[in-house]
């Protein structure tokens, strides 16, 4: 009972800290950002629900972005240029149409929050190990059937949300033992997906 309560409190604290991280920066819409004279002052940019199939080139002028939200679009890929954001801490590409996790994300080593939820992604790349500062990984309602062994290298990962994916009890136990510092938010186990 005490362990369950402790995990619940840890989850709440993690969610509060992630909510606070984006609150530090003003999040501009693209229209608002265009009106800012000094583009270096734009630290947060939000392009949600725009039916985008590709990212507009003009976003790369905001080179000091800390937060980029391009969720709820129709993106099937993420361009290599996204690694130009060398100070990016939070990237939300949830609710798009990404069939694979973009490898370019592995080069954004400043990331603390990565949201890939609601994409038909089936695998995570081994290079995810380079996201050493990552604290929160959202894979909710993806199709990720297994995790790369390199995931254990993410020592700062506090929370990983994998709800909406059916994993068996052995799989869940295996990963909880491998990553004791991480709260892995699984659904109740089933008799499926027992691979490591």
MDAnalysis code that builds the backbone (N, CA, C; Angstrom):
import MDAnalysis as mda
import numpy as np

u = mda.Universe.empty(588, n_residues=196, atom_resindex=np.repeat(np.arange(196), 3), trajectory=True)
u.add_TopologyAttr("name", ["N", "CA", "C"] * 196)
u.add_TopologyAttr("resid", np.arange(1, 197))
u.add_TopologyAttr("resname", ["UNK", "UNK", "UNK", "UNK", "UNK", "UNK", "UNK", "UNK", "UNK", "UNK", "UNK", "UNK", "UNK", "UNK", "UNK", "UNK", "UNK", "UNK", "UNK", "UNK", "UNK", "UNK", "UNK", "UNK", "UNK", "UNK", "UNK", "UNK", "UNK", "UNK", "UNK", "UNK", "UNK", "UNK", "UNK", "UNK", "UNK", "UNK", "UNK", "UNK", "UNK", "UNK", "UNK", "UNK", "UNK", "UNK", "UNK", "UNK", "UNK", "UNK", "UNK", "UNK", "UNK", "UNK", "UNK", "UNK", "UNK", "UNK", "UNK", "UNK", "UNK", "UNK", "UNK", "UNK", "UNK", "UNK", "UNK", "UNK", "UNK", "UNK", "UNK", "UNK", "UNK", "UNK", "UNK", "UNK", "UNK", "UNK", "UNK", "UNK", "UNK", "UNK", "UNK", "UNK", "UNK", "UNK", "UNK", "UNK", "UNK", "UNK", "UNK", "UNK", "UNK", "UNK", "UNK", "UNK", "UNK", "UNK", "UNK", "UNK", "UNK", "UNK", "UNK", "UNK", "UNK", "UNK", "UNK", "UNK", "UNK", "UNK", "UNK", "UNK", "UNK", "UNK", "UNK", "UNK", "UNK", "UNK", "UNK", "UNK", "UNK", "UNK", "UNK", "UNK", "UNK", "UNK", "UNK", "UNK", "UNK", "UNK", "UNK", "UNK", "UNK", "UNK", "UNK", "UNK", "UNK", "UNK", "UNK", "UNK", "UNK", "UNK", "UNK", "UNK", "UNK", "UNK", "UNK", "UNK", "UNK", "UNK", "UNK", "UNK", "UNK", "UNK", "UNK", "UNK", "UNK", "UNK", "UNK", "UNK", "UNK", "UNK", "UNK", "UNK", "UNK", "UNK", "UNK", "UNK", "UNK", "UNK", "UNK", "UNK", "UNK", "UNK", "UNK", "UNK", "UNK", "UNK", "UNK", "UNK", "UNK", "UNK", "UNK", "UNK", "UNK", "UNK", "UNK", "UNK", "UNK", "UNK", "UNK", "UNK", "UNK", "UNK", "UNK", "UNK"])
u.atoms.positions = np.array([
    [0.827, -1.198, 0.000],
    [0.000, 0.000, 0.000],
    [0.870, 1.261, 0.000],
    [1.937, 1.251, 0.844],
    [2.825, 2.407, 0.902],
    [3.532, 2.618, -0.423],
    [3.946, 1.501, -1.076],
    [4.621, 1.616, -2.372],
    [3.699, 2.200, -3.430],
    [2.437, 1.792, -3.418],
    [1.465, 2.304, -4.379],
    [1.243, 3.795, -4.168],
    [1.117, 4.202, -2.920],
    [0.928, 5.616, -2.593],
    [2.149, 6.430, -3.005],
    [3.338, 5.890, -2.739],
    [4.575, 6.592, -3.104],
    [4.670, 6.768, -4.618],
    [4.329, 5.718, -5.385],
    [4.352, 5.820, -6.845],
    [3.340, 6.841, -7.343],
    [2.158, 6.859, -6.733],
    [1.124, 7.804, -7.120],
    [1.596, 9.246, -6.883],
    [2.194, 9.493, -5.743],
    [2.696, 10.836, -5.420],
    [3.828, 11.237, -6.354],
    [4.708, 10.280, -6.681],
    [5.800, 10.550, -7.611],
    [5.260, 10.947, -8.976],
    [4.235, 10.242, -9.443],
    [3.632, 10.553, -10.730],
    [3.035, 11.959, -10.729],
    [2.342, 12.311, -9.677],
    [1.748, 13.652, -9.574],
    [2.833, 14.716, -9.588],
    [3.902, 14.503, -8.829],
    [5.003, 15.475, -8.784],
    [5.656, 15.631, -10.147],
    [5.840, 14.512, -10.861],
    [6.442, 14.566, -12.193],
    [5.563, 15.355, -13.144],
    [4.268, 15.098, -13.113],
    [3.360, 15.801, -14.018],
    [3.327, 17.293, -13.703],
    [3.379, 17.654, -12.431],
    [3.401, 19.062, -12.048],
    [4.674, 19.720, -12.547],
    [5.822, 19.049, -12.390],
    [7.081, 19.648, -12.824],
    [7.118, 19.827, -14.332],
    [6.525, 18.898, -15.114],
    [6.502, 19.042, -16.553],
    [5.582, 20.185, -16.945],
    [4.481, 20.354, -16.252],
    [3.574, 21.455, -16.549],
    [4.275, 22.784, -16.275],
    [5.093, 22.823, -15.224],
    [5.800, 24.049, -14.890],
    [6.889, 24.363, -15.904],
    [7.507, 23.334, -16.496],
    [8.607, 23.584, -17.418],
    [8.149, 24.427, -18.607],
    [6.972, 24.155, -19.166],
    [6.504, 24.953, -20.289],
    [5.976, 26.309, -19.822],
    [5.561, 26.418, -18.569],
    [5.036, 27.684, -18.063],
    [6.131, 28.749, -17.969],
    [7.400, 28.333, -17.962],
    [8.506, 29.279, -17.868],
    [8.616, 30.146, -19.117],
    [8.150, 29.632, -20.245],
    [8.306, 30.315, -21.513],
    [6.946, 30.674, -22.085],
    [6.874, 31.839, -22.695],
    [5.642, 32.179, -23.404],
    [5.599, 31.333, -24.662],
    [4.480, 30.692, -24.896],
    [4.301, 29.865, -26.079],
    [3.535, 30.706, -27.104],
    [4.195, 31.006, -28.212],
    [3.614, 31.826, -29.262],
    [2.962, 30.960, -30.336],
    [1.878, 31.455, -30.901],
    [1.395, 30.875, -32.159],
    [2.325, 31.421, -33.241],
    [2.284, 30.830, -34.418],
    [3.144, 31.306, -35.499],
    [2.806, 32.746, -35.862],
    [1.531, 33.076, -35.823],
    [1.106, 34.443, -36.142],
    [1.655, 35.445, -35.120],
    [1.628, 35.070, -33.848],
    [2.175, 35.949, -32.806],
    [3.689, 36.070, -32.931],
    [4.350, 34.967, -33.223],
    [5.813, 34.965, -33.328],
    [6.280, 35.856, -34.473],
    [5.530, 35.897, -35.542],
    [5.895, 36.754, -36.686],
    [5.973, 38.227, -36.298],
    [5.211, 38.631, -35.293],
    [5.164, 40.029, -34.869],
    [6.292, 40.402, -33.906],
    [7.015, 39.409, -33.411],
    [8.116, 39.679, -32.486],
    [9.323, 40.143, -33.289],
    [9.829, 41.339, -32.988],
    [10.951, 41.900, -33.751],
    [12.216, 41.070, -33.591],
    [12.581, 40.777, -32.356],
    [13.791, 39.991, -32.095],
    [13.401, 38.516, -32.031],
    [13.638, 37.796, -33.120],
    [13.240, 36.386, -33.219],
    [13.920, 35.520, -32.168],
    [15.062, 35.967, -31.647],
    [15.794, 35.208, -30.628],
    [15.037, 35.148, -29.297],
    [14.043, 36.017, -29.132],
    [13.265, 36.043, -27.891],
    [12.103, 35.047, -27.906],
    [11.846, 34.437, -29.047],
    [10.769, 33.440, -29.144],
    [11.332, 32.099, -28.681],
    [10.901, 31.677, -27.497],
    [11.408, 30.432, -26.911],
    [10.403, 29.292, -26.975],
    [9.155, 29.616, -27.247],
    [8.122, 28.592, -27.348],
    [7.251, 28.846, -28.562],
    [6.997, 27.786, -29.339],
    [6.212, 27.917, -30.558],
    [5.203, 26.776, -30.639],
    [3.961, 27.120, -30.985],
    [2.875, 26.130, -31.031],
    [2.182, 26.200, -32.384],
    [2.193, 25.043, -33.087],
    [1.554, 24.941, -34.397],
    [0.588, 23.763, -34.409],
    [-0.233, 23.650, -33.404],
    [-1.173, 22.535, -33.278],
    [-2.382, 22.724, -34.188],
    [-2.967, 21.595, -34.572],
    [-4.250, 21.578, -35.294],
    [-4.249, 22.463, -36.533],
    [-3.216, 22.359, -37.349],
    [-3.144, 23.175, -38.560],
    [-3.205, 22.335, -39.835],
    [-3.431, 21.043, -39.665],
    [-3.494, 20.123, -40.801],
    [-2.203, 20.128, -41.613],
    [-1.099, 20.378, -40.957],
    [0.198, 20.443, -41.631],
    [0.637, 19.059, -42.111],
    [1.131, 19.005, -43.330],
    [1.750, 17.778, -43.840],
    [3.270, 17.934, -43.861],
    [3.740, 19.162, -43.713],
    [5.160, 19.443, -43.543],
    [5.306, 20.721, -42.725],
    [6.474, 20.890, -42.133],
    [6.691, 22.060, -41.283],
    [7.035, 23.275, -42.131],
    [6.495, 24.436, -41.792],
    [6.845, 25.642, -42.542],
    [8.309, 26.022, -42.304],
    [9.000, 26.383, -43.374],
    [10.429, 26.729, -43.307],
    [10.696, 27.865, -42.323],
    [9.764, 28.772, -42.198],
    [10.007, 29.963, -41.377],
    [10.235, 29.657, -39.901],
    [9.851, 28.468, -39.435],
    [10.038, 28.196, -38.001],
    [11.518, 28.121, -37.626],
    [12.388, 27.868, -38.602],
    [13.808, 27.703, -38.290],
    [14.504, 29.023, -37.965],
    [13.815, 30.143, -38.154],
    [14.389, 31.429, -37.758],
    [14.324, 31.626, -36.232],
    [13.526, 30.803, -35.563],
    [13.415, 30.889, -34.105],
    [14.402, 29.887, -33.508],
    [15.672, 30.193, -33.632],
    [16.726, 29.211, -33.353],
    [16.949, 28.919, -31.878],
    [16.350, 29.707, -30.988],
    [16.551, 29.463, -29.555],
    [15.336, 28.808, -28.895],
    [14.507, 28.159, -29.697],
    [13.314, 27.518, -29.144],
    [13.672, 26.529, -28.043],
    [12.890, 26.582, -26.982],
    [12.977, 25.596, -25.900],
    [11.807, 24.621, -25.992],
    [10.666, 25.114, -26.516],
    [9.444, 24.313, -26.610],
    [8.892, 24.416, -28.028],
    [8.612, 23.250, -28.631],
    [7.983, 23.217, -29.949],
    [6.844, 22.209, -29.905],
    [5.640, 22.700, -30.161],
    [4.447, 21.848, -30.174],
    [3.887, 21.819, -31.589],
    [4.073, 20.674, -32.254],
    [3.547, 20.497, -33.606],
    [2.574, 19.318, -33.620],
    [1.892, 19.137, -32.521],
    [0.963, 18.020, -32.374],
    [-0.335, 18.268, -33.143],
    [-1.103, 17.182, -33.307],
    [-2.428, 17.234, -33.927],
    [-2.387, 17.790, -35.348],
    [-1.430, 17.282, -36.126],
    [-1.324, 17.644, -37.533],
    [-1.378, 16.372, -38.372],
    [-0.855, 16.432, -39.578],
    [-0.871, 15.275, -40.480],
    [0.536, 14.914, -40.938],
    [1.491, 15.158, -40.074],
    [2.895, 14.921, -40.417],
    [3.191, 13.426, -40.498],
    [3.857, 13.023, -41.582],
    [4.278, 11.636, -41.742],
    [5.778, 11.483, -41.545],
    [6.465, 12.613, -41.461],
    [7.907, 12.605, -41.211],
    [8.299, 13.931, -40.576],
    [9.467, 13.928, -39.987],
    [10.016, 15.135, -39.367],
    [11.315, 15.461, -40.097],
    [11.489, 16.691, -40.590],
    [12.686, 17.018, -41.374],
    [13.957, 17.041, -40.521],
    [15.075, 16.776, -41.171],
    [16.375, 16.787, -40.493],
    [16.681, 18.145, -39.866],
    [16.140, 19.193, -40.449],
    [16.419, 20.550, -39.958],
    [15.951, 20.778, -38.532],
    [15.133, 19.894, -38.018],
    [14.638, 20.093, -36.654],
    [15.783, 20.066, -35.644],
    [16.902, 19.449, -36.021],
    [18.034, 19.432, -35.099],
    [18.781, 20.768, -35.059],
    [18.306, 21.753, -35.824],
    [18.856, 23.105, -35.719],
    [18.465, 23.767, -34.399],
    [17.427, 23.234, -33.775],
    [16.994, 23.766, -32.475],
    [17.876, 23.136, -31.394],
    [19.036, 23.701, -31.195],
    [20.039, 23.095, -30.317],
    [19.755, 23.295, -28.828],
    [18.714, 24.065, -28.509],
    [18.361, 24.280, -27.106],
    [16.967, 23.736, -26.772],
    [16.403, 22.971, -27.676],
    [15.046, 22.465, -27.505],
    [14.960, 21.504, -26.318],
    [14.037, 21.770, -25.407],
    [13.838, 20.939, -24.217],
    [12.556, 20.118, -24.285],
    [11.573, 20.624, -25.003],
    [10.294, 19.918, -25.085],
    [9.817, 19.878, -26.529],
    [9.556, 18.664, -27.012],
    [9.064, 18.476, -28.371],
    [7.804, 17.628, -28.312],
    [6.715, 18.196, -28.812],
    [5.442, 17.474, -28.853],
    [5.083, 17.231, -30.312],
    [5.206, 15.963, -30.740],
    [4.792, 15.591, -32.094],
    [3.694, 14.528, -32.027],
    [2.957, 14.546, -30.928],
    [1.862, 13.609, -30.754],
    [0.732, 13.876, -31.734],
    [-0.086, 12.848, -31.935],
    [-1.284, 12.938, -32.777],
    [-0.963, 13.414, -34.191],
    [0.036, 12.775, -34.781],
    [0.349, 12.973, -36.187],
    [0.201, 11.614, -36.874],
    [0.894, 11.414, -37.971],
    [0.782, 10.159, -38.716],
    [2.150, 9.524, -38.932],
    [3.013, 9.650, -37.941],
    [4.385, 9.155, -38.069],
    [4.426, 7.628, -37.987],
    [4.872, 6.952, -39.046],
    [4.945, 5.492, -39.004],
    [6.173, 4.982, -38.247],
    [7.203, 5.833, -38.162],
    [8.416, 5.472, -37.413],
    [8.831, 6.651, -36.551],
    [9.574, 6.353, -35.517],
    [10.127, 7.417, -34.677],
    [11.260, 8.073, -35.453],
    [11.195, 9.372, -35.702],
    [12.224, 10.036, -36.502],
    [13.608, 9.944, -35.837],
    [14.576, 9.389, -36.563],
    [15.934, 9.216, -36.042],
    [16.560, 10.553, -35.684],
    [16.204, 11.610, -36.417],
    [16.786, 12.930, -36.177],
    [16.569, 13.389, -34.733],
    [15.524, 12.902, -34.100],
    [15.245, 13.296, -32.713],
    [16.405, 12.928, -31.791],
    [17.099, 11.850, -32.109],
    [18.225, 11.406, -31.279],
    [19.352, 12.426, -31.229],
    [19.389, 13.337, -32.191],
    [20.451, 14.349, -32.210],
    [20.083, 15.592, -31.412],
    [18.860, 15.649, -30.889],
    [18.441, 16.806, -30.078],
    [18.674, 16.433, -28.613],
    [19.910, 16.445, -28.213],
    [20.301, 15.897, -26.908],
    [19.885, 16.754, -25.724],
    [19.323, 17.918, -25.982],
    [18.847, 18.793, -24.905],
    [17.421, 18.453, -24.470],
    [16.760, 17.533, -25.188],
    [15.364, 17.223, -24.890],
    [15.176, 16.688, -23.478],
    [14.167, 17.220, -22.807],
    [13.743, 16.718, -21.495],
    [12.373, 16.055, -21.586],
    [11.551, 16.531, -22.519],
    [10.193, 16.015, -22.693],
    [10.007, 15.681, -24.171],
    [9.598, 14.439, -24.439],
    [9.338, 14.004, -25.808],
    [7.983, 13.313, -25.838],
    [7.070, 13.878, -26.636],
    [5.721, 13.322, -26.744],
    [5.510, 12.785, -28.156],
    [5.369, 11.459, -28.244],
    [5.151, 10.770, -29.511],
    [3.775, 10.106, -29.556],
    [2.944, 10.380, -28.587],
    [1.664, 9.701, -28.414],
    [0.772, 9.782, -29.649],
    [-0.109, 8.782, -29.776],
    [-1.097, 8.715, -30.864],
    [-0.472, 8.762, -32.258],
    [0.668, 8.144, -32.437],
    [1.264, 7.948, -33.751],
    [1.363, 6.442, -33.979],
    [1.332, 5.963, -35.224],
    [1.423, 4.524, -35.466],
    [2.854, 3.982, -35.409],
    [3.666, 4.528, -34.537],
    [5.070, 4.121, -34.376],
    [5.121, 2.718, -33.776],
    [5.932, 1.847, -34.358],
    [6.044, 0.466, -33.872],
    [7.323, 0.197, -33.102],
    [8.362, 1.007, -33.344],
    [9.656, 0.784, -32.685],
    [10.293, 2.095, -32.275],
    [11.127, 2.027, -31.252],
    [11.980, 3.148, -30.880],
    [13.382, 2.843, -31.389],
    [14.105, 3.846, -31.881],
    [15.458, 3.586, -32.377],
    [16.445, 3.379, -31.222],
    [17.482, 2.602, -31.477],
    [18.536, 2.383, -30.479],
    [19.189, 3.696, -30.064],
    [19.236, 4.649, -30.996],
    [19.916, 5.919, -30.707],
    [19.205, 6.756, -29.647],
    [18.059, 6.308, -29.171],
    [17.357, 7.053, -28.119],
    [18.235, 7.223, -26.887],
    [19.241, 6.374, -26.762],
    [20.167, 6.448, -25.629],
    [20.898, 7.787, -25.544],
    [20.965, 8.532, -26.658],
    [21.682, 9.807, -26.653],
    [20.881, 10.935, -26.020],
    [19.625, 10.694, -25.717],
    [18.795, 11.718, -25.064],
    [18.998, 11.635, -23.546],
    [20.205, 11.907, -23.121],
    [20.611, 11.712, -21.719],
    [19.839, 12.582, -20.733],
    [19.301, 13.717, -21.186],
    [18.566, 14.615, -20.292],
    [17.065, 14.320, -20.254],
    [16.623, 13.362, -21.059],
    [15.187, 13.086, -21.173],
    [14.605, 12.666, -19.825],
    [13.512, 13.336, -19.433],
    [12.845, 13.063, -18.162],
    [11.452, 12.457, -18.361],
    [10.827, 12.762, -19.489],
    [9.454, 12.300, -19.726],
    [9.324, 11.845, -21.170],
    [8.840, 10.617, -21.359],
    [8.635, 10.053, -22.688],
    [7.194, 9.573, -22.784],
    [6.451, 10.134, -23.739],
    [5.035, 9.803, -23.906],
    [4.857, 8.956, -25.163],
    [4.525, 7.682, -24.953],
    [4.251, 6.751, -26.050],
    [2.802, 6.269, -26.004],
    [1.954, 6.988, -25.304],
    [0.551, 6.617, -25.133],
    [-0.101, 6.337, -26.489],
    [-0.790, 5.209, -26.594],
    [-1.550, 4.821, -27.781],
    [-0.697, 4.776, -29.051],
    [0.566, 4.351, -28.917],
    [1.363, 4.064, -30.107],
    [1.295, 2.553, -30.322],
    [2.106, 2.042, -31.227],
    [2.123, 0.599, -31.485],
    [3.466, -0.017, -31.114],
    [4.196, 0.636, -30.238],
    [5.531, 0.162, -29.868],
    [5.410, -1.205, -29.193],
    [5.922, -2.228, -29.880],
    [5.790, -3.593, -29.389],
    [6.929, -4.044, -28.501],
    [8.069, -3.371, -28.586],
    [9.206, -3.705, -27.730],
    [10.060, -2.457, -27.558],
    [10.924, -2.500, -26.577],
    [11.807, -1.373, -26.300],
    [13.239, -1.754, -26.655],
    [14.034, -0.815, -27.172],
    [15.436, -1.118, -27.418],
    [16.188, -1.234, -26.089],
    [17.175, -2.102, -26.044],
    [17.970, -2.276, -24.823],
    [18.626, -0.966, -24.394],
    [18.926, -0.101, -25.361],
    [19.595, 1.168, -25.061],
    [18.736, 2.099, -24.205],
    [17.452, 1.795, -24.062],
    [16.566, 2.622, -23.246],
    [17.057, 2.709, -21.802],
    [17.725, 1.686, -21.341],
    [18.215, 1.674, -19.952],
    [19.286, 2.736, -19.713],
    [19.846, 3.296, -20.781],
    [20.868, 4.347, -20.653],
    [20.261, 5.686, -20.234],
    [18.946, 5.795, -20.284],
    [18.294, 7.068, -19.946],
    [18.113, 7.167, -18.437],
    [19.180, 7.486, -17.756],
    [19.197, 7.503, -16.289],
    [18.361, 8.627, -15.687],
    [18.077, 9.677, -16.457],
    [17.272, 10.794, -15.955],
    [15.788, 10.643, -16.252],
    [15.426, 9.574, -16.964],
    [14.026, 9.362, -17.321],
    [13.207, 9.053, -16.063],
    [12.288, 9.966, -15.738],
    [11.467, 9.800, -14.539],
    [10.153, 9.085, -14.838],
    [9.545, 9.397, -16.000],
    [8.237, 8.839, -16.338],
    [8.188, 8.466, -17.809],
    [7.646, 7.284, -18.068],
    [7.403, 6.842, -19.437],
    [5.963, 6.337, -19.497],
    [5.152, 6.977, -20.325],
    [3.736, 6.631, -20.439],
    [3.551, 5.702, -21.637],
    [3.234, 4.437, -21.355],
    [3.005, 3.457, -22.426],
    [1.605, 2.851, -22.311],
    [0.696, 3.623, -21.733],
    [-0.676, 3.142, -21.648],
    [-1.271, 3.051, -23.054],
    [-2.252, 2.191, -23.181],
    [-2.887, 2.006, -24.476],
    [-2.183, 0.975, -25.337],
    [-1.114, 0.374, -24.801],
    [-0.397, -0.688, -25.501],
    [-0.462, -1.914, -24.597],
    [-0.841, -3.047, -25.136],
    [-1.017, -4.246, -24.323],
    [0.299, -5.015, -24.203],
    [0.861, -5.012, -23.009],
    [2.076, -5.763, -22.710],
    [1.746, -6.824, -21.669],
    [2.419, -7.940, -21.768],
    [2.224, -9.019, -20.810],
    [2.937, -8.752, -19.496],
    [2.628, -9.534, -18.450],
    [3.214, -9.311, -17.124],
    [4.730, -9.500, -17.091],
    [5.265, -10.456, -17.853],
    [6.714, -10.672, -17.860],
    [7.439, -9.484, -18.480],
    [6.883, -8.976, -19.554],
    [7.448, -7.800, -20.219],
    [7.485, -6.616, -19.253],
    [6.371, -6.374, -18.591],
    [6.292, -5.249, -17.663],
    [7.285, -5.404, -16.518],
    [7.337, -6.575, -15.941],
    [8.256, -6.821, -14.824],
    [9.702, -6.672, -15.268],
    [10.022, -7.197, -16.448],
    [11.377, -7.109, -16.995],
    [11.842, -5.655, -17.061],
    [11.000, -4.790, -17.626],
    [11.400, -3.399, -17.801],
    [11.367, -2.606, -16.503],
    [10.499, -2.946, -15.614],
    [10.505, -2.266, -14.311],
    [11.784, -2.586, -13.542],
    [12.255, -3.819, -13.676],
    [13.509, -4.197, -13.019],
    [14.707, -3.537, -13.681],
    [14.674, -3.411, -15.005],
    [15.784, -2.778, -15.723],
    [15.861, -1.273, -15.471],
    [14.727, -0.651, -15.208],
    [14.674, 0.803, -15.064],
    [13.986, 1.191, -13.759],
    [14.596, 0.863, -12.623],
    [13.931, 1.135, -11.344],
    [13.743, 2.622, -11.044],
    [14.541, 3.487, -11.670],
    [14.432, 4.926, -11.432],
    [13.281, 5.560, -12.215],
    [12.663, 4.793, -13.118],
    [11.626, 5.315, -14.005],
    [10.262, 4.750, -13.634],
    [9.276, 5.632, -13.519],
    [7.900, 5.173, -13.361],
    [7.380, 4.872, -14.765],
    [7.177, 3.593, -15.064],
    [6.647, 3.187, -16.364],
    [5.158, 2.951, -16.189],
    [4.382, 3.796, -16.821],
    [2.929, 3.764, -16.676],
    [2.330, 2.796, -17.685],
    [2.244, 1.513, -17.273],
    [1.651, 0.464, -18.093],
    [0.153, 0.362, -17.803],
    [-0.604, -0.150, -18.776],
    [-1.954, -0.609, -18.499],
    [-1.849, -1.931, -17.748],
    [-2.964, -2.442, -17.245],
    [-2.944, -3.747, -16.602],
    [-2.407, -4.777, -17.586],
    [-1.584, -5.711, -17.122],
    [-0.985, -6.683, -18.047],
    [-2.014, -7.603, -18.688],
    [-1.638, -8.086, -19.867],
    [-2.475, -9.047, -20.579],
    [-1.616, -10.258, -20.900],
    [-2.121, -11.171, -21.664],
    [-1.369, -12.344, -22.076],
    [-0.813, -12.163, -23.484],
    [-0.334, -10.964, -23.779],
    [0.167, -10.682, -25.121],
    [1.480, -9.937, -25.028],
    [2.163, -9.795, -26.154],
    [3.418, -9.048, -26.279],
    [4.407, -9.344, -25.163],
    [4.869, -10.570, -25.098],
    [5.829, -10.961, -24.066],
    [7.274, -10.839, -24.515],
    [7.542, -10.160, -25.642],
    [8.920, -9.991, -26.083],
    [9.618, -8.945, -25.244],
    [10.929, -8.995, -25.209],
    [11.706, -7.969, -24.516],
    [12.029, -6.887, -25.506],
])
